[in-house]
Amino acid sequence: MKQAVFLDRDGVITQEPPYYACQLSQLELILKSAEGIRLLNESGFLVVLVSNQSGIARGYYEEEDAARFNQALAQKLAEEGAHIDAIYICPHHPEAKIEKYRLECDCRKPKPGMLKMAEEALEIDLKQSFMIGDKSIDLEAGKRAGCRTILVKTGYGHEEIQRSQIECGYIADDLCDAAEYILRQSNRVGEGV
């Protein structure tokens, strides 16, 4: 079984735009996020993106737009020597404007469906894995899946800390800080694979 680090996208890897990111012009990496992913890659962790994309359900953009954005993200990370092993998105919302996406699914965070799909497809040991997010719904999905959880202060992270009592294993300044924490916990600092 493999260890994975699950990452929310907007606010963790990429800058959170004012609203739903789908245009390539909105793609901007958060400082040191590629470095954090590269550290995880070099230490043998699978890196899996899990992202609610309710903008699809709301009719703001199409699934193809989300796929193009994620492909551009993968290219930008590759230019920094980092990669994501798998990408899972949830296009659903219980109050969706687009009928085919209007459902109460198991994949929309805070439910753990995307993590469970990755567990099966990639042979991941969820209990030995981590979920990093900037919102309490990310942490809740991780907890429900049995992962250890980390909140980053980027994106909505600062607001989440002020708004509610956050229960997680670690509060990180950014994704790089979170990755360094994971490597310390896993005794993988400088190990490489």
C-alpha positions in Angstrom: 0.0 0.0 0.0 1.2 3.5 -0.8 1.2 6.7 1.1 -0.4 9.8 -0.4 -0.8 13.4 0.2 -4.2 14.7 -0.9 -4.3 18.4 -1.8 -7.1 20.8 -2.4 -6.4 23.0 -5.4 -7.6 26.6 -5.0 -6.0 28.3 -2.0 -3.5 25.5 -1.4 -1.7 25.1 -4.8 -3.2 28.0 -6.8 -4.2 31.5 -5.8 -7.9 31.7 -4.9 -9.5 34.1 -7.4 -12.5 36.1 -6.2 -14.7 33.4 -7.5 -14.6 30.1 -9.4 -11.3 29.6 -11.2 -11.6 28.2 -14.8 -9.8 30.7 -17.0 -6.2 30.0 -17.7 -5.5 33.7 -17.0 -6.6 33.0 -13.4 -3.9 30.3 -12.9 -1.3 31.5 -10.5 0.7 29.3 -8.2 0.9 30.2 -4.5 4.5 30.9 -3.6 6.5 27.7 -2.7 3.6 25.4 -3.6 5.5 23.7 -6.4 8.5 23.4 -4.1 6.3 21.6 -1.5 4.9 19.2 -4.1 8.4 18.5 -5.4 9.6 17.6 -1.9 6.7 15.1 -1.6 7.4 13.7 -5.0 11.1 13.2 -4.2 10.2 11.5 -0.9 8.0 8.9 -2.6 4.5 10.2 -1.7 1.8 10.0 -4.3 0.4 13.5 -4.7 -3.4 13.5 -5.4 -5.5 16.6 -6.1 -9.1 16.5 -4.8 -11.2 19.5 -5.7 -14.8 20.5 -5.5 -15.7 22.2 -8.7 -19.3 23.4 -8.2 -18.8 26.1 -10.8 -19.6 23.3 -13.3 -22.9 22.4 -11.6 -23.7 26.2 -11.3 -23.2 26.6 -15.1 -20.2 29.0 -14.8 -18.0 26.7 -16.8 -17.8 23.3 -18.4 -16.0 20.1 -17.3 -13.7 20.6 -20.3 -12.7 24.1 -18.9 -11.8 22.5 -15.5 -9.8 19.8 -17.3 -7.9 22.5 -19.4 -7.2 24.4 -16.2 -5.9 21.3 -14.4 -3.8 20.4 -17.4 -2.2 23.9 -17.4 -1.6 23.5 -13.7 0.2 20.2 -14.3 2.3 21.9 -17.0 3.2 24.8 -14.7 4.2 22.4 -11.9 6.3 20.3 -14.3 8.2 23.5 -15.2 9.1 23.7 -11.5 10.1 20.0 -11.3 6.9 18.9 -9.5 4.0 16.6 -10.5 0.6 15.5 -9.4 0.0 11.8 -9.7 -3.8 11.9 -10.0 -6.6 14.5 -10.2 -10.1 14.0 -8.9 -12.8 16.7 -9.2 -16.4 16.8 -8.0 -18.7 18.7 -10.4 -21.8 18.1 -8.3 -23.9 20.4 -6.1 -27.2 19.6 -4.4 -28.6 22.9 -5.7 -27.0 22.8 -9.2 -28.4 24.9 -12.0 -27.4 22.1 -14.4 -29.7 19.2 -13.7 -27.3 16.3 -14.5 -25.0 17.7 -11.7 -27.8 18.2 -9.2 -27.3 15.5 -6.7 -26.2 14.7 -3.1 -23.1 12.7 -4.0 -20.4 11.0 -2.0 -17.5 12.8 -3.7 -18.3 16.4 -2.7 -16.1 17.4 0.2 -16.6 17.2 3.2 -17.6 13.7 2.2 -14.5 11.5 1.5 -15.6 10.0 -1.9 -12.7 11.4 -4.0 -10.2 10.1 -1.4 -11.9 6.7 -1.4 -11.8 6.5 -5.2 -8.1 7.3 -5.2 -7.6 4.7 -2.4 -9.0 2.0 -4.6 -7.5 3.1 -7.9 -4.0 3.8 -6.6 -3.7 1.3 -3.8 -3.4 4.0 -1.1 -3.2 3.4 2.6 -5.4 6.2 3.8 -4.4 5.8 7.5 -0.8 6.5 6.5 -1.8 9.4 4.2 -2.4 13.2 4.7 -5.1 15.7 3.5 -4.0 19.3 3.1 -6.6 22.0 2.7 -7.4 25.6 3.4 -11.0 25.0 4.5 -12.6 22.9 7.2 -14.5 20.9 4.6 -11.1 19.6 3.3 -10.0 18.6 6.8 -13.4 16.9 7.4 -13.1 14.9 4.2 -9.6 13.8 5.2 -10.7 12.8 8.7 -13.7 10.8 7.3 -11.3 9.0 5.1 -8.9 8.2 8.0 -6.1 10.5 6.9 -4.1 12.9 9.0 -5.0 16.5 8.3 -3.2 19.8 7.8 -4.6 23.3 7.4 -2.6 25.8 5.4 -2.9 29.5 6.1 -3.0 30.3 2.4 -6.3 30.7 0.6 -9.1 30.8 3.1 -6.9 29.2 5.8 -6.5 32.4 7.9 -10.3 33.0 7.8 -11.0 29.4 8.9 -8.7 29.8 11.9 -10.4 33.0 13.0 -13.9 31.6 12.3 -13.8 28.3 14.0 -11.9 25.9 16.2 -9.8 24.0 13.8 -9.0 20.4 14.7 -6.1 19.1 12.7 -2.6 17.6 13.1 -0.8 20.8 12.0 -1.4 24.3 10.9 1.1 25.2 8.2 2.1 28.6 6.7 1.9 27.2 3.2 2.1 24.0 1.2 5.9 23.9 1.5 5.7 24.1 5.3 3.1 21.4 5.3 5.3 19.1 3.1 8.3 19.7 5.4 6.1 18.8 8.4 5.0 15.6 6.7 8.6 14.6 5.9 9.6 15.2 9.5 6.7 13.1 10.7 7.6 10.3 8.2 11.3 10.5 8.8 11.8 11.0 5.1 13.8 14.3 5.1 16.3 14.1 2.2 15.5 10.5 1.6 14.6 10.6 -2.1 13.2 7.6 -3.9 
